[in-house]
């Protein structure tokens, strides 16, 4: 599995005062700029349990297999560098959070929890002024087992 997570304009649910946001279809990128956004704020969020009837969007995230090791990689650039976290939250059938992982902006490796039913991915501001986002890539991990994170 090799799933590209893209930022489409129809998943925008939050708008921030002072934000300049542009979607560049030729380059397949999103340009986000807001030097005043508070640290800890979620910039964008993708969910795995969204139905078309709920949000009128296409599939945002793939279904994952319980207990499987995955790798999440990003294709983005930041100003200043290292000012963005990628947060994965895992939920059980009732919606209770059963795991949480935060990676630096380049991504990382994780195990999908055995008790998770759905999950979401968020880009969290920790001082970003501008962001050029192309995609996140989610795939089954093919490495040697090192640098693996487990749910927290």
Residue, then its C-alpha position, 0 to 999 in steps of 0.5 A: x500500500x502506498x497512499x498519498x494524502x493531499x490537502x484539498x480545498x474541500x477539507x477546510x473546516x477551520x479558517x484563521x484570521x490573517x491566513x493566506x491560503x492558495x491551492x496550486x493545481x499545476x504544482x500540486x501544492x498548497x501554500x499556507x502563510x500566517x505568522x500570527x497563528x498560535x502554537x499548538x493550533x491544528x492547521x489541517x486535519x484528515x480523518x479515516x472515518x468520514x463518509x461522503x454523506x457527512x462531508x461531501x469529500x472523497x476518501x481522505x485516509x485509507x483503512x489500516x490493519x491492526x498491529x501493522x507497522x506503517x511509515x508516514x513521510x511528508x513532502x513539504x517545506x517550512x519557514x522557519x524549519x522544524x516548526x510543524x508536528x504531524x499528529x496521529x490520533x487513534x480511536x476505538x469504536x466508541x470514539x475514545x482516543x486509544x493512542x497518540x503519536x507526534x512526529x517532527x515534520x519529516x514523519x516517522x514509523x508507527x504501529x497501528x494499535x490493535x484496539x483502534x477502529x479509526x484515526x486522524x492525522x493533523x498538522x500542528x503549528x509549533x511556530x510555522x510562518x509559512x508552509x508549502x505542502x505537497x503530500x503525506x505518503x502512508x505506506x506499510x513499513x519495509x525497514x528493519x524494525x529500527x526507529x519504530x514508534x509505538x502508540x502513547 
